[in-house]
Amino acid sequence: MRKHLLTLAKLAVSAALIAWVMNGINFRDVIAKITGVSTSWFATAALFLVGALILGAVRWQLVLGALGVRPRFGVTARLFLVGIFFNQTLPSSIGGDATRVFYLWRTGTSAQTALNSVLLDRIIGLTVLMVATTIIAPSLTGHLDNPIAINGLVLVLIASWVAIAALFMFDNSLTRRFRNLRLIDVALKLSRDAVDLCRQPSLAAATLAISLAIHGATVATAWSLDHALGGDASLLIYIIAMTPTILLISIPISIAGWGVREQILVVLLGALGTSATQALSVSILFGTLLLIAGIPGGILWLSMRQSPKNEGTPEID
């Protein structure tokens, strides 16, 4: 019941934010833009997104290797796509990250290692976003005249940096005294794995570089969609707008970021000279593309569920 209530609450947030952002925008104009989309630019956006997904699976593979787990890449990619399906396509109380942890655990990986691999994979990506958003923030806030948006962005950045610092400092003599508490013990092991990963400079650099490439491909996806919808915004505008947007929609308060993404992009792109109609159209098309991208993961998940017991879960070499 609690999980269902959480899902309903997220749906309510998405619906409320979409209704709010629609206020003052002629939805017929949005529909007209989307139905007149350029297929060549849309295909370009899809290719950028596919590239981002492949890189995401590669990054998780590297993180798993750092934790001593070495699955075949096909296994990692399959579980990664299943996670995308649960995150983006299926409005479920079971998130994609939890799904990845569960199916990785079923391969024989310990629950703690499976959890840490997914969390560290997420944290690495968010760290790159935090650095990029911190660099971009002064320029972006100079264009914003909405104090709520400015203060919200600053607070999220401060909270994010504090959380990262706490992660690396959590494993200390004081917290170790309470390791008999389950949550403390889990957090200690996560902190230790994060520090160990950073002690492998080449691996840490590779995961950060891949994260930067993933972010670049994601921004290029949105920029391509802008052109598919007849826009002519520069790539720089989308770098400035999409970087904090991706960071903020990682906060799980809505279904697959719907509503939150639309609200933020209309504000940020509007501050950078893009019309609300164009910004909303880009956001809707971006969300739709993500939804479509999750379908292969859904097909893989169904095939795993329909396989005989002990054959539906990929094995690790």
N, C-alpha and C positions, 0 to 999 in steps of 0.2 A: 504493500500500500504506500509506503514511504517513497519508493522508487517511482511509482506511478504519479504521485503527487508532485515529485520533483520534475518529472517530464511535463506534466500539465503546467507547472509554474513557468518552465522555460518556454513552452508554447505561448503562454499568456504574454510573456515579456516580448517574444518575437512579434506577436500580433499587435501588441500595443505600440511598439516602436515603429513598425511598418505603417500603421495607421497614422501615427504622429508625423512621420516623414512625408507621407502622402498629402498632408494638409497643405494646400496651396499649390500642389503640382497637378497638372492635368494628366490623368493616367492614360487618356487616349493618345497623347503625344508620346508617352513612354512606349505604349504598345506599337505605335507607328514606327518608332525608331527600331524596336527589337525585331519587328516583322520585316523591316527593310535592311537587315544586317548583311554586310558583305561576307560572302562565304569564304573568300580567300583569306581575309583578315581573321575570320573566326577560326579557320583551320590553322592559321599561324598561332593563334592564342592556344588552341588545343595542343599543338606540338610543344609549346613552351610548358604547358601544364604537365604533359606526359614526361617531359624532361625533369621537371621538379619532383614528380613522383618516383622516377627511377633513382634520382639522387637521394631522395629520402630513404629508400630501401638500402642504398649503398652506405649511407651514414649509420643506419641502425646496424648493419652488418659489421662495420668497424667498431662500434660500441660493444657489440656482443663479443667480438674478438678480444677486446681489451679486458672483458670480464671472464675470459677463458672459455667462452662458448663459441663454437665454430660450425654453424649450420651451413648447408649448401645455400648458395645465393637464391636459388629457386624457392627454397623454404622461407627464407627471410622475405623475399618479394611477395610471396603468397600471403603470408601473415600480415605484412604491411598493407597490402591491398584490402584484405578483410577488415583491417582497422579503419581504413579510409571509408569503406562502406558503412560501418557503424557510426563513424563520426559525421559523415556528410550526407548520406542517402537515407539511412533508416532513423527516423525520430524515435530513439530508444533510450531507456534509462541505463542501458549498458553501453558505455562509451567505447570508442575504438581502442583507446589505450588499454582499458581493462580487458578487452577481447584479445589484444595482442599478448598481454601477460598470461591470460588463461591458456591460449593455445600453445604458447611457448612452454609453459609449465607442463602441458600434456606431452611434449616431446621428451620430457625427462629432465629439463632444466629446473633447478630449485626455484621455488616461488619467489624468494628474496632476489635472486639473480635476475629472474625474468622481470620482476617489478623494477629493479634498479636500471636494467638496460633500457626500458621504455622511458622511465623518468629522466635518465641522463640524456637520452636521445632528444627528448623534449627540451630539457634545460639548455643543451648546447645550442639548439635552434633559437630559443628565446634569448640567450645571451647575445647572439649576433644581432637580433632585433633590438635589444636594449642598447647596445653600443651604437647602432645606426640611428636609432630614435634619439638618443642623447646628443649625437652630433647634429642631427637635423632640427631638433627642438627649437633652438634660438631663431633659426630662419622661419620656421613654421609659425611660432607664436607671434612673430612680428606681423604676420598676415591676418592673425585671428583677432577679432574684436569681441569674442564671446568669453567672458571670464570663467564661466563654468567649464568650457572646453579646455581652456588654458590650465586652470587649476587641476582639472581631472587628469590631464596628460602628465603634469608635474608629479601629482600624487602617485600615479601608477608607476612612473619611472623611479621615484624614491622607494616605493614599496618593493619593486622588482630588484633594485640593487641591494636593499637590506636583506631580502630573501636569499640572494646569491651569496652574500657575505656570510649569512647565518649558516648556509649549507656547508661552506668550507671550514667554518670555525666550530661546527657543532660537535665534532669528535674531539673532546678535551677531557681532562681529568675530572671535571665537575660532572659533566653529563654521563660519564662512564659509571659513576656511582649508582645511577638509576637504570642501568642496562637491563635489570630484571623486569622492567616495565616493557611490554611488547612494543608499543609505539616508539619509545625511546630507542630500543634496540634496533628497530627497523631504520630509524633516522640515522643512527650511528653508522650502520653498514652502508647506507646511501652516501653519507658524508665521506666515509673512507674510500668508497669506490670512485667518488668524484675527485678526490685528492690523488688517488692512484692513477687515474686517467690523465690528470694534468702533469704527472711525473713522467709521462711518455710524450715528450715534446713533439715528435714527428706525427704521432697518432692524434694528439690534441689539435695540432695545426691542420691536419688533414680533415678532421671533422668540422673544424671551424670554417675552413675554406669551402667545404661542401655546403655547409649551412649558408654561407654567403652566396654561393651559386644558386641554391634553392630559392633564396630570397630574390635574387636577380631574375630568375625564371618566373617567379610568381608576379613580380612587378611587371615584367614584360608581357605576361598574360593579360593583366588588366589594361596595360597600355595598348596592346593589340586589339582588345575589345573596344576601347575608345575609338580607334580608327575604324573598326568594323561597323560602328554605329555612326560613322560620318564625322567624328571628332578629329581635331588636329593638335591636341595637346602634346607637349614635348615629353620625352621620357623622364626628364628631370622632375616635372610636375608630379608624375606618378610615383617616382621614387620618394618624393617628399610626402605625398598623401598616403601611399600604401604602407609605408614602413610602420608608422604608428598605428595604422588601422589593423594590420596583421597582429601586432603586439596586443592591442586592446581586445580583439575578438577572441584571443586565446583565453580570456576570462570566461569560464563556462556558465554564462547566465542566460543563454538563449539556445535555440535549436540550430546547431551548425553555423552559428554566427548570424543567422537571419535576423534582420531588424537592427542589430548592433552595427553590422557592416554598412547597411544602407544609411543609417543615421550619421555615422562618422564620415563616410565618404561624401555625403551631401554637404556636410559642414566644411570639411578640409578642402575638397576640390572646389567648392564654392568660394572659399577664401583665396584660392589660387586662380580664379577666373573662369571656372567651368560652370555651366548652368546646372541648376538642380535637376532638371529633366535628364540631361546627359549623364550626370553623376549617378542618379538612381538607375538609369538604364544600364550603365556599366556594371553597377553592383548586382543587379538582378541577373544579368547575363553571366557574370562571374560566378554567382552562387549556383546558377543552373549548370554551368560547366563543371563545377565541383561535384554537383549531384550526379551528373552523367559519369564522371570519372570514378565514382564509387560503385557503379553497376558491375564491372568485372569482379570486384572484390565480393559482391553479393553472390555472383554465380559460383565463385570459388568456395565461398562459405557453404552454400547449399550442397555442393558436391562433397565437401568434407562431412557434412551432417548425414548425407545419404549413404556414405561409404560404410561397410561393415565395421563393427567395433574393432579398434586397434589398427584400422586401415585408413580411417578418416583424418588422422593426424600425421603430418609430415614428420619424417625422422631426421635426426641430426647425425651427421657423420661422426 
